[in-house]
Amino acid sequence: MANYSVLMMLFVLSHSFLLSSQDEGNTTSQPICPNSFSCSNLNYLSFPFYTSNNSACGLCEVNCDEVVPKIKLKEDYPSYDLVQVVQQGSSATIQVRDTYFADQINSNSCDSFMYRFPPNSPSISYSIYPGSTISILRCAKSSQLGAQVDQYFGKEGEYYSFQRCIEYSYYYTYSSGYISANPNIPPPCSVVDLPGNPLSRLPKGADFNNLFNLLTSEINFVLQVSDDCQKCHAGGGKCLDENQEFRCEYNKSNMKKVNANDNFLFAENPRNIVIKSALATIGIGTVIISIVLALCLRFKFIRRHKTESYINVEAFIKNHEALAPKRYTYSSVRKMTDSFKVKVGEGGYGSVYQGTLPNGNSVAVKLLNELKGNGEDLVNELASISKTSHVNIVSLLGFCFEGRHRALIYEYMSNGSLEKFIYNRSSPLSSSQLEWKKLYEISVGIGRGLEYLHRGCNTQILHFDIKPHNILLDQDFCPKISDFGLAKLCPEKRSVVSMSGMRGTPGYIAPEVFSRNFGGVSHKSDVYSYGMMVLEMVGGRREVVVEDEDMSSMHFPHSIYKQLVSNRNLGLRGILNEEDKERVIKMVLVSFWCIQSDPSSRPSMSKVLEMLEGNLESLEVPPKPFLFNHPKSPASRH
């Protein structure tokens, strides 16, 4: 049957090749990119702009179906409102409105000061029209900073100081819109350019002490297409940028046109058509042979890949034998779980069973699914937990790696995961395990565990999957962080780490993890997840459960922030006294600081603990986070 399927596939492919070669011999015209297209009140636009149904025809996508046309300067970059376009040859000046940035400015968010302009590429460059930016000195806060800044601006220099953000101070002059040109920038500082209003556009009596007043969401860009890209497009090619190197791609749907007055036709030399048809026919045999070889190599690769994965994990275990916990056989795992009799949990990784060691101690046995990649999940777990020893980190007592069987053996946590206590609305909160004091203590305990991972270990550990499901509670409701399958080790304690792909659970993933436009990935990504988790702990205790939009799980952060700023009456169940109210407000304030979109605006875990355990009066209300990514309710979570 398998051989028959392969033969049928080869027949279909060869037949399609023959048909395509015949079509090429008979075709004398194909659609190509139009010279220009109409777009709302902007009149006619041309290359480098293109519409969404002509993605091969330009570099900047314009959506003309909106009331205000939208433009994407780069494929993975946010859309702007397109206000005005002036094209001159290979360059264009455009005025855009960044609505996301406008919301940040209006909400006085420190994220405003982390603005990122589109990066240039070999095909096109983006520059800001003169007078459309202000330059600012951004400095990490320190006790010696004042003297350094004074020295930077000089004895006679006058400058403004903006101190309302938690981790950075900002300094600027505004006589010309730019800071001093002094090249000796203080070590903890850097110069940043932000979209700003020139002095002439500011209203009379503008308050220069408020940096938000100087910013604008109206930005003027100058777009310049490179010479290589111009030549490529003129010849009917598509400009591509791969690893910052330019490449021109041609295909029959966007070949060079012959008639300059016809936007949609091209002609090709008949001799070329005959040659291409002959080459296509000759190529059929090569393709058939290639497919047969590819099928053979595929099966061989799969077999070898599984073998290599097994060898990689075994090599890691051998190299870390002194640090790794006890290794058990699969028969021992079956015996300790009574053939996997009592299941206590399940997730994407596999299932968890209750077991008992020969010494009588209870354990939780996580039976993992098929080996992922090169065994990264098992290796991460062993590498991470073997380096830890903390009351708020779960203890790994052993593991099994035998053929296709893999298991991790943990200390047993009798109260299970934190998740089941967040949304338990059936009880009237008479039990001590659900009081605000206990939830507050749990949030502090998790914070201590994270601070230990970030600062207390010889090797910094980033967890990347902090959520209620991965917080286990012992018999005294002491929280312990578990599941290090996605963790990343940072031996040099770098401020920013490199990472391919996205890791984590939707709802708790920091913005920079799924889009580097928000900043670099670091320990602050765990801080974001922690903040979302604490916010969910609070959200599970709302006084009533309604379907109204303002109180849905997606809009809860908006509503509670509004209540926090207005009257601090949060509408939560079980607040019995002033101590409870203070604990709750601390948790909410800290969580909002943690989920700021800009990683640099988030506190470290050390600062988080300082805020949680300090005086409420010393806590400032954070800017309203613009990007909310609230977790889904348990019923809809996988």
N, C-alpha and C positions, 0 to 999 in steps of 0.2 A: 504493500500500500504506500509506503514511504517513497519507494522508487518511482511508482506511478505518479505520485504528486509532484515529484521533482521533474519528471519528464513533461507533465502537463504545464508546469511553470515555465520550463524552457521553451515549449512550443508557443505559449502565449507571448512571451517576451520576444522571440524571434519574429513572430507574426506582426507584432506591434512595430518592431524596427523596420520591417519591410514596408508597412503602411506609411510610417512616418517619412521614409525615404521617397516613397511615391508622391506623398503630399508635397514634399519640398520641391520635387521636380515639376509639379503642376502649379505651385503657388507663385504668384508674381507680386503679391502685396501683403503686408502685415501691418497691424496697428503700431504706432510709435507714440512717443511723448508729444503732447501738444506744445505749440510755441508759447501759449499763455492760456489763462483761464480767468473767468469772471468771479469776483468774490465780494458780494454784498456792496457796501458803500466804499470799498477800497478800490473799486474798478478792476482793472486787469493786473494779474500777478504772473510772473514767469520764474524760470529757474533762478535761484535754488529752491523756490517754494514749490510745493506740490500738494495735491488733494489726496485724501486717504485712499481713494480707488486707483491712484497712480503712484504707488509707493516706490516704483523703480525710476521715477522721473525727477527726483530732487533730494534735498537734504533736510529741509524744514517743513514739517507737515502743517497744513492750514485746514481747519475745519470751518467751512463757510456756511454750514447749515445752522449755526448758532445765531442768536440775535446779535451778539457781539462775537465776531469771528475769533476762534482760538488758534494759537500757534504753539507748536512744540519745536524748540530750536534743536533739541537732540532727542533721539528715540527714547532714552531712559530718563528724560528730564521733564519736570512738571510743565503743564500748559499755562500760557499767559493769555490774557485778553489782548487781541491785536487792534490797536487804536489807529495807527497810521503807518503807511509804507511809502518810501521814496526810493525807486530803483534807478541806478545809473550804471549800466554795463554789468560788470561782474561784482559790483558792490551794491548794498542796499542799507538804508538807514530806516530803522523801525522804532516806533514808540509802542511799548507794551504796558499793561497794567498787571502786576503780580497780586492777585486777590489773596493768596495765601499769606504773602508778606504783609499785606494791608491788615489782615486779621491779627497778625502778630503785633504790629505797631499799635493798633487800636486797643489790644488787650494788655499793652505794656509788658510784653513777654521778652525776657532776656534772649530768647531764641532769635530775636530780630538781629542781634549783633553777630550772629554766626552765618550771615547770608553768603551763599556760594553762587558765583556767576558761572555760566556754562563754560566748560573747558574747551580750548581750541583743539582742532584735529588737523591732520594733513590735508583734508579737503576744504575746510572752512574755518575761519577764525572769527571770534566774537570780541569786540572791544566796546567799551563804554564811551558814549559821546562826551567830549570834553565838558566839564562842569556838571556832570550827572552823578558824581560820587563825592563822598567826603572820606578822608583818611583819619583813622583813629588809632591810638595807642592802646592795645589790650594787654593787661598785665595780670598774671596770677598774683593773688593777694599775699603780701608778706609784710613783716614789721619794718623792714628796711626800704620798702618801696617808695615812700614819700620823698626821701632824700635823693634817691636815684632819678625820680621823675623831675624833681626840681632841677637837678643837674642837666638832665636831658633837654629841657626847654630853655635853660640858660637863666642867668641872674635877672634879666629884665623881661623874661618871657612870661606872658599871662596865659593861663590855660584853664579849662573847665575840667572838673572831676566828677565822674558819675559812679556812685558806689552802691547802687541798689541791687546788684546781682550777687549771688551767693559766693561765687568762686573767682570772678574777675572784676578788676577795676578798669574803668575806661577814662582816657584823657584825650583832650582835643583842644585846638584853637579854632576860631571860626571867622577870623578876619578875611581869610582867603578861601576858606573851606577845607584847608589842609593843615595837618600838624607840621611842626618844625621839620626841616629837611636834615636835621642832625643825624649823621649815620651811626652814631654810637648808641644804639638801642639798648636799654637796660636788659640784663640777661633773662628776667622772667617775663619779658614783654615781646610783642610782635606788632607790626603795623598791618591793619586790615582796612580794606576799602568797602564801603557800604553805599547803597543807593541813597543819595542825599540831595536836598534842595540847595541850589546856590543861594548866596546871600540875597540876591535881587528878588528871588521868588518867595522869601520868607515874609510873613505879615509883620507890620510895624509893631515893635514891642515884643517880639517873639522871645520866649524864655529859653536861653541857650543852656541853662543848667539842666534842662530835661532833654536828654539825648533823643528820646522818641520823637520830639517835635521837629528834629532836624532830618529825619528819615522820610523817604517817599516811596510809594509803591509804583509810581510812574517812572519807567526806566527807558532810556534811549540807547539802543544798540546799533553798532555799525557792523554789518556782515560783509566779509570779504572772501570770495571763493578763490582757492589757490589756482595757479596756472595749470597744474597737472589735471585738476578736476575740470577746469574749463575745457581743456582739450578732449578729455574723456567724454564729457557730455556732448560736445560739438560733434563727436564721431558716433554718437548713439550709445555710448557706454554708461554704466552706472558707477558712481564713485563709492568706493568702500574703504573703510579704515580698519585695519586689523593689527592689533598690538602697536598702535601708533605708526603704522606703515601704510602708505597709500597703495591701492590696487584698483585697476579699472576692469570692470566685468562687462562682457558683451554677450548678448543673446539675440535670438531672432525677433523678439518682441520689441526691442528698442534699437534696431539697426539705424545707421545713418540714412537720412532722407535725401532724395535726389531733387525733388521739386520743392523749392523754398516756399511756394505759394500754397502747398498742400500740407496740412498739419498731420495727416494720418496715413500717407502712403510712402512705401519705399520700393525701389526696383533693384534687381540683382542681375548680374551678368549671366546669361544662359549657360555659358561654359562653366561658370562656378557651380551652377545647379547640378550639372552632369557629374562634375568631379565629386561634389558632396554626396550625391546619390550612390556613386560607386564606392566611396569610402564607407558609407553607412552599411552597404551590403557586405563589404569585406569585414567590417567590424562585428557582424553578427556572430561569426564563428568564434572570434576572440571573446565576445561576451559570454557565450555558452560555456566555453572552457573555463572562464574566470568564475562563473557561478558554481560550477561543479567543484572547483578547487576551494572556493570560499566556504561551501557547505562542509567540506571535509575539515578545513582549518577551524571552522566554528566549533564543531564537536570536540576537536582536539584542544582548543583554547579553553572551553568550559571545564574539561577534565583537568587541565593543567592549572587553571585559575583556582579551582577548589583545593587542589593539592598545595599550591603556593600559599593560599590563605591559612591552611592548617599549619604549614611549616612556619609561617610568620608568627602565628600565635605561640606555637611551641618554642620558637627561638626567644620570643619576649619573656615567656615564663622562665626559661632556663637562665636568661640574663638577669632576671630579677628574683631568682629563687629565694634569696635571703630575706627579701622584703615581702614577697607574696604570702598570703595566708595558706592554710593547709589545703592540700589538693585531695579531693575525694573521687573515688570511682563512681561510675553511674549506678552500679548495683548498690553501693552504699547510700546514694541519694534516694534511690527507690525505697530502701529499707527505712531510712530516717523519716520518710514521708508516708510510710505505710502504703506504698504504690500510688502516691499522689491522691490520697483519699480526701483530704480537706483543702479545698481551694479557698483562699482568703482574698484574692485580688486578681485583676486581669488588665492588660493594656496592650499597646502596639508592640511592645518588646516580647510579650509572652504572658505566662501565668505565674501566680505566686501561690505556694502551698505551705501549710503549717507542717512543721516537722519537729523531731526530737533527736538530739545528739545522744551518743552512748552514755554521757555523764548526766543525762536527764534534763539538760537545758533546752528550752524551747527555741526554735529557729524558724525563720521565714526563708523558704527556698524559691528563688526566682528562676524558673525554667525558661531559658531564652529561645527565641525562634531561630530560623535558619541563619547561618553565619552571614553577616553583612560585610560587603567589601572585603577587606583583609582582616576581618575580625576586630574592627575598630571599637565596637561597643564593649566587647569583653576586655580588650586591652585598656581602654579608657577607664573602665571600672577598676581594674586591678591596679593600674598605674596611679590613679587618683587616690583611692581610699587607702592604699598601702602607705601613702605619705602623710596620712592624717591621724590625729588622735585628739578628739575634742568631744565634750559632752553633748554638743549640738550637731555632731556628724554621726550618722549611723555606722556601726561597726561591722565590717566584713569579716566573717569567721572562716570562710572557706569557699572553694569553687570546684567545679567539675568541668574538664575539657577532655572528652573521650569520643573520638570519631565525630559524629554529627550531634552528639549530646553536649550541651553546655548549660551550666547552672551556677548561680551565685547564692551563697548561704550567708544570711544576715542574722544579727540578733533579732529576736521576735519582739515586735512592738504591739502590745496587747490592745491599744486603742486605735490601731489602724492609721489611716491617713487623715490629715486635717480637713480634707474636702468634705467628708460626710458630716462634719460639725458646723460647717458654714451655713448650709441651707436647711438645717434641721428646724422646721417651723412647727413641729407637732407638739413640742413641750412648751410650757409657760415660763421657761427659763428659771425653774426652781432649783435645778441641779447646778452645783458649783462649777462643773466642767464647761458650762455655757455662759458663765458670767463674763462681763467685760474685763474684769481684773485678770481672768485666766487668758482671754484672747489677747490682751495687752502683753502679758508675760510671754505668750507664745510668739508674738511678733518680735519682742526683744530677743528671745532665744534664737530665732531664725537669723536675726540681724547679727548676733554674736557668731553664729556658725559661718555666715558669709564673710564677716570681717576676718575670721580665722583663715578661710580659704584664700582671701585676697592678700592678707598681710602676715598671718601667723605662721604659714608654712615656709620651709626653705624654698619650695617651688610654688609660685603663685598658681592657683587653680581657678579657672573660670568655669562655672557650672553650666550655663546656657540653657537650663531647663527648670528654673525655679517656678513652682506652681503648687497649689494646695495638695495635689495628688502625690507630689514627691516630698512632702513633709510628713513624717511619721511621728506618732505620739506614743510614748511609753505609758506605763500604768499610772504615773504621776502627771501625765500630760506634758512632760518635757519634750519639746520638739527636736527632731533630728532630721537633717537634710539627707536625702537618699537619691539614688539613681544618677550615677555619674557617667552614663553611657554617651552623653554628648559633650562631656567636659573637655577642656583644652588646657594643657600644661604650659606655663610660661616661665621657664627657668630664669630668664634675665629680668623678670618683672618689668617688661616693657609697658609703656603707657598705652600703646596701640598694638593690636595683634593682627596678623594676616589670617584670612579665613576664606576659603572658597565655599560657595553655596550658602544656604540659609539653614540654621539649626535652631530648634526650640519648638514651642507649642503656640499656635496662633492665639492671640489674645494677650500673651505675655512677652512676645518677642519685641525687643527694642527696635525703634525705627532704623537705626544705623545697621542693624544686622541684615535687614532685607533691602536696604538702599544706602549705599555709601555716601549719597548726597547729604545725609544728615550728620556725617562725621565718621571717625574711626571706631572700630569695634574694640572694646576694652572691658575692664571690670565694671565700668558704668553701665554696661549692657545687663549685667546681673542686678544692678541697682534698680534699673527700670522694671525688670520682672518682679523684683521684691515689692516695689511700689504698687504694681498692678495687683499683686497677691494680697497685700494689706488692704487695698481699696476694695477688693472682693470680700475680704473678711468683714469689713464694715458694711458693704452692700447687702450681705446676706442677712443683716439684722434690721432691715427696714421695717417700719411700724406696720405697713400694709403691703400687700402684693397686688398690684394693679396692672392693667394692660395699657394704661395711658402712656403716651410717647415719652413724656418728661420723666416718668419713673421706670421706664423699661431698663433692662440691663445695659443697653447701648447708651442711654441718655442719663443714667444714674450719675456718672461723674459730673456732668454739667449741672444737674439739679443740686447735688450736694455741695458743689463749689459755690453755687449761687447762695445757698443757705448759709454756708460757712462765712462768706463775706458779709452778708446782710445782717444776720442775727444769731448765728451759731446755734440755731435750733435745728438739729439735723434730722429729726423725725425718725429716730432709731429705737428699737425695742430694748427694754431691760436696763435703761440708764436709771439707777436707783438713787444716786446721790451726786454731789459735786465732784467727788473723786472719780467716779465713772465718767462723768461728762468731760473732765480734764483729760482722762486717758484717751477717750474717743477723739477729741479734737486734736490731740497730739498725733494720733495714728493717721487722721485725715490730712493734717498739714504735712506730715512727713511723706505720706504717699504721693501727694501732689508735687512736692519737691523732687521726688524720685522719678516721676514720669514726665519730666520736662523733655521736650523733643530733642533739644540740644544736649548731648552727653556732658559737655563742660558745665552746664547749669545744674546738673544733678550733684548731690553731695556724695562723698565717699561713704562706705558703710561705717567707718569710724565716726563721721559727722552725723550719720543717721542715728547711731546709738546715743551720741551726745544730745541730740535734739529730743529723742524719745525719753531719755532719763533726766533731762534738765527741766528748767522752769518753763511753764507754758508762756509766761509773759515775754520771754526772750525769743520766742519763735515768731518770725515774720510770715505773713500770708504770701505764698509763692504766686508768681504770675499764673494765670489760667493756662494750663497746657493746651496747645492747639490741637495736637494729634491725640485723639482718644482711641484706644484699641481695646475696649473692655472685653473681658472673657465672656464666653457664652455660658448659659446656665448648664448645670450638670446633665439635664435631660437631653441636650443637643450635643454634648461633648463626646467624642469617640474615646 
